[in-house]
Amino acid sequence: MRLPLLATLLALACPLTALAAAPAKSLYFQHHDWVVACDNTLTCRAAGYATDDGSTLSVLLTRKGGPDQAIQGRLTLQPEEGQTQPKGALHLRIQRQDLGVLAPVKGEGTHSLNAAQTSALLSALVRDGGISVTDDAGHRWPLSDKGAAAVLLKIDEYQGRLGTPGAVMRRGSTPESGVPAALPVPVVRKAATLDSTPDDPTFARLAASPALRAALRATLEDDSCEGLQETDADVPLSNSPLQVQRLDAQHVLVKVPCWRGAYNIGDGYWVARPQAPFQAQWVTSDAIDYADGQIIAAQKGRGLADCISHAAWTWDGTNFIATSEVAPGLCRGVPGGTWELPMLVSEVR
C-alpha cells in the first residue's frame, strides 16, 4: 500500500486519552494478527486471522455503538488452491471443547457464530487461547489470539464501555446506560453534474494554462504530485498534461497523474473555477477514477489484491465530501480481501 493513503488511515486513529472526552470519527489500529476499524457511527469491527498467510481462516467481531449492544461473530475459511479444503461441517473448538457446528451464511466459506460460541471465543481470546476450527475429517485450522486483547480494549475505550458490565476487557459496575449512543449515518446529497463537450477548445486552453497549474501546485505543501513538477528526466510523470472537465456552470474538475507504483496508481483531482483566480481546492492525490459526481480511490496492499483500501468523495455542488473509507485488513490470501472494515460510512442521495 502506498504510504500517503496508509498514513491518512492511521492518522484517523486518535490517542486513547482523547476518546473519553470526544470520540473520534473513526479509528484504525493493528496489533500482531488482529486489526480493528471503527466508523463514524461508533460501530467497530475487529478482524482476527491465522498466524500467517498459509491459512485463510479469519474471524470478524462486530459491535454497534450504544448501550446493551451484543457482539456479533462471523467466521470465514476460503482455502486457496493447493491448501487443505474443509470437508463437511465446520466446528468451533476451544482447547479440547467442541462448541458446536458453525452455521453457514450467505457468502462462500462464511459462517455465523451463535451467542454462546461468540461468548466462549471472546473469553478464549483474552485468556487461554487454543482457538481453532475443525471439519468432519479432523482437519484443524488454528486462529491466532495474538493482538486480540489490545484490539478489544481499543473497542471498549472507543465506544465508552470501560468499567461497564458490557466491557470485554475492563468490566465494572458503571451502568451501561452511560455508554454514548450510536451516531446517525450522515446524509450527503449528490449534486447534479454537467457533461463536458468533447474537445471543447475552452477547456483545452484552460488545461494548458500555466496559471492553473500554479494554482493547483499552491494547494500542496510539498512536491507530492509528480505530475505538477517541472520537467525532470528523473521524474517520469513530471509536467504531465492536465485534464479538465465541467462539473457545473461555476466549477470544473481538474485531473493530473500524481504517482505510479508496482500495482497501484494515484491521480490528483482538484475543483476549480473555470477562470482566474481559480480558487483551486485539492481533493486527493490517490484516485483511480471519477464518474457521475464521485471520485474513487483504491489501493492494493500487494499484487495479489487480498487486502484493499478504498475511499470515495461525492460532489455536493460546492465541494467533494468524503463519503466512504474502508481499511484493508491483513493480507491473507483471499482475493478482494477477507472483510469489509469501514472507517467512514454515509448515505448518498
Buried (B, 14 or more C-beta within 10 A) or exposed (E): BBEBBBEBBEEBBBEBEEBEEEBBBBBBBBBBBBBBBBBBBBBBBBBBBBBEBEBBBBBBBBBBBBBEBEBBBBBBBBBBEEEEEBEEBBBBBBEEEEBBBBBEEEEEBBBBBBEEBBBBBBEBBBEEBBBBBBBEEEBEBBBBBBBBBBBBBBBBBBBBBBBBEBBBBEBEEBEBEEBBEBBEEBEBEBBEBEEBEEEEEBBEEBBEBEEBBEBBBEBBEEEBBBBBBEEEEEBEBBBBEBBBBBBBEEBBBBBBBBBBEEEBBBBBBBBBBBEEEBEBBBBBBBBBEBEEBBBBBBBBBBEBBBBBBBBBBBBBBEBBBBBBBBBBBBBBBBEEBBBBBBBBBBEBE
